[in-house]
Amino acid sequence: MRLFIAIDLPQAVKDMVRAFEKELSIFKDLRFVRPEHMHITLSFFGEVADADVEALREKLHKIRFDPFTLKTLGYGFFPTSKRIRIVWIGLERNEEFFRLQESLRELYRQKEKFMPHITLARAKDIMIREIHQLNEEVKKVKYEEVTFPVDRFILYSSELTCQKSPLCKLRVSTRRQQAISEHAQELHDAGKRSQFLTPQGPIHKVIEEYRAGNPAETLIT
């Protein structure tokens, strides 16, 4: 299964996101993240064999951290403001967040760092011609930054699915099915949306919740 660690978001942040969605809904190439799927990624493991999941969970019990506070801060675009694939909401720098992230990276010997952000929407294709209009529309969004407490992180599984895609209804050879699956995986790894996924993107499920200073709580196994 595909696993990642993230921080869940309060309703106040999700409500703020709706203000962006209202203004940017005119861009038909943008696909907005469903509120229940919004999170802040701390660490991404990718595919993990079922036999290795328990060992990974046990290691997470070693992580100790104190509760801290995060605050949203503006917005931005990936990969650049001139070639837009992802629209995101930023976060004010917080040392406690980076200490938690570093603890996870050291525990699993990971090199990749994730810039803290909240993905708001993804484009089907790189947006170039629309960037001026997109920037102008974003400026119109009326919202207030949100401050929220963080006292836990969550281990999630991420299931790629294409059940609503026309391509998945085709009867194709095993080799062709594998090609479609591999391509969908590549698109997901790059943080992209496509017709290979459901309109809402991958399905995220909670495996275990880890609270500050408390033992982990298993929610779904």
C-alpha positions in Angstrom: 0.0 0.0 0.0 1.0 3.6 -0.5 1.7 5.4 2.8 2.3 9.0 3.9 2.3 11.0 7.1 0.3 14.2 7.3 -1.4 16.7 9.6 -5.2 17.0 9.3 -6.8 20.4 8.9 -9.6 22.0 11.0 -12.9 23.2 9.5 -11.8 26.8 9.6 -9.0 26.2 7.0 -11.4 24.2 4.8 -13.9 27.1 4.9 -11.2 29.5 3.9 -10.4 27.2 0.9 -14.0 27.5 -0.3 -13.4 31.3 -0.8 -10.6 30.4 -3.2 -12.7 27.8 -5.0 -15.5 30.3 -5.5 -13.3 32.8 -7.3 -11.3 30.2 -9.3 -14.1 28.0 -10.4 -14.1 29.7 -13.8 -11.0 27.9 -14.7 -12.3 24.6 -16.0 -8.8 22.9 -16.1 -8.5 23.2 -12.3 -9.6 20.3 -10.1 -10.1 21.3 -6.5 -9.1 19.0 -3.7 -12.1 17.8 -1.7 -12.2 19.2 1.9 -11.9 15.7 3.5 -8.7 15.1 1.5 -6.9 18.3 2.5 -3.8 17.9 4.7 -0.2 19.0 5.2 2.2 16.3 4.2 5.1 15.6 6.6 6.6 12.5 5.0 5.8 10.3 2.0 6.8 6.6 1.8 5.3 5.5 -1.4 4.6 1.8 -1.8 5.2 -0.2 1.3 4.8 -4.0 1.4 2.0 -5.2 3.8 4.6 -7.2 5.7 6.6 -4.0 6.5 3.7 -1.8 7.6 3.8 -3.0 11.3 7.5 -2.2 11.6 6.9 1.3 10.2 4.0 1.9 12.6 6.2 0.7 15.6 8.9 3.2 14.6 6.4 6.1 14.7 5.8 5.4 18.4 9.3 6.6 19.0 8.5 10.1 17.8 8.0 12.6 20.6 6.8 16.2 20.0 5.0 19.0 21.8 1.8 20.6 20.5 2.4 23.7 18.3 0.4 26.2 16.3 0.4 26.8 12.6 -0.9 29.8 10.6 -1.8 30.0 6.9 0.1 32.5 4.9 -0.8 33.6 1.4 -0.8 31.4 -1.6 1.5 30.2 -4.4 2.0 27.9 -7.4 4.0 24.8 -8.3 6.2 24.5 -10.2 6.4 28.2 -10.8 4.1 31.2 -11.1 4.7 31.2 -14.9 4.0 27.4 -15.3 1.2 26.5 -13.0 0.2 22.9 -12.2 -0.7 23.3 -8.5 -2.3 26.1 -6.6 -1.5 26.0 -2.9 -2.0 27.9 0.4 1.2 28.6 2.3 2.0 28.3 6.0 4.0 30.7 8.3 7.3 29.2 9.2 7.2 27.2 12.5 10.3 25.6 14.0 8.3 23.0 15.9 6.8 21.8 12.6 10.3 21.5 11.0 11.6 19.6 14.1 8.8 17.1 13.8 9.5 16.7 10.1 13.2 16.3 10.7 12.5 13.6 13.3 10.6 11.7 10.8 13.2 12.1 8.1 16.0 10.9 10.5 14.0 7.9 11.7 13.4 6.7 8.2 16.6 8.1 6.7 14.7 10.1 4.1 16.4 12.8 2.1 13.4 14.5 0.5 12.0 17.6 2.3 8.4 18.8 1.9 7.7 22.5 1.9 4.7 22.9 4.2 1.7 23.9 2.1 -2.0 23.0 1.6 -2.8 21.9 -2.0 -5.9 23.8 -3.1 -6.2 22.7 -6.7 -4.4 20.9 -9.5 -4.5 21.6 -13.2 -5.1 18.9 -15.8 -2.1 20.3 -17.8 0.5 23.0 -17.1 -1.3 26.4 -17.2 0.7 29.0 -19.2 -1.7 31.2 -21.2 -4.1 31.6 -18.3 -1.5 32.7 -15.7 -2.3 36.4 -15.9 -6.0 35.9 -15.5 -5.5 33.3 -12.7 -3.3 35.7 -10.8 -5.8 38.5 -11.1 -8.7 36.2 -9.9 -6.6 35.0 -6.9 -6.1 38.6 -5.8 -9.9 39.0 -5.6 -10.3 36.3 -3.0 -11.4 37.8 0.3 -10.3 35.7 3.2 -8.6 35.8 6.6 -5.5 33.8 7.6 -6.3 31.0 10.0 -4.3 30.0 13.1 -4.8 26.4 14.3 -3.3 24.0 16.9 -1.5 20.8 15.9 -1.4 18.1 18.5 -1.2 15.0 16.4 -0.1 13.6 13.0 -1.7 10.7 11.0 -0.4 7.8 9.0 -2.5 7.5 5.9 -2.8 5.0 3.1 -3.5 6.4 -0.4 -5.4 4.3 -2.9 -5.2 5.1 -6.6 -8.5 4.4 -8.3 -10.0 5.0 -11.7 -13.5 3.6 -11.2 -15.1 6.7 -12.7 -12.8 7.0 -15.6 -14.0 5.9 -19.1 -10.7 4.3 -19.7 -11.4 1.8 -16.8 -14.5 0.5 -18.6 -12.6 -0.6 -21.6 -11.8 -4.3 -21.9 -8.0 -4.3 -22.5 -5.2 -6.8 -22.4 -3.3 -7.4 -19.1 -0.3 -5.6 -20.6 -2.4 -2.6 -21.5 -4.0 -2.5 -18.0 -0.5 -2.5 -16.4 0.5 0.4 -18.7 -2.5 2.4 -17.6 -1.8 1.6 -13.9 1.8 2.6 -14.2 1.0 5.8 -16.0 -1.6 6.7 -13.3 1.1 6.0 -10.7 3.6 8.3 -12.4 1.0 11.1 -12.6 0.1 10.8 -9.0 3.8 10.8 -7.9 4.2 14.1 -9.7 1.3 15.5 -7.9 -0.9 15.7 -10.9 -4.5 14.9 -11.7 -5.6 13.0 -14.8 -8.5 11.1 -16.3 -6.9 8.0 -14.8 -8.0 9.0 -11.3 -11.4 9.8 -9.9 -12.5 13.4 -10.2 -11.6 13.7 -6.4 -8.2 12.1 -6.8 -6.8 9.2 -4.7 -8.7 7.9 -1.7 -7.0 8.5 1.6 -7.6 6.3 4.6 -6.5 6.8 8.2 -4.3 3.9 9.5 -3.1 5.3 12.8 -3.2 8.6 14.7 -0.2 9.8 16.8 -0.9 12.4 19.5 1.7 14.7 21.1 2.9 13.0 24.3 0.4 10.2 24.0 0.5 6.6 22.6 -0.8 6.1 19.1 -4.4 5.4 18.5 -5.4 2.9 15.8 -8.4 4.1 13.9 -8.4 1.9 10.8 -6.2 -1.1 10.0 
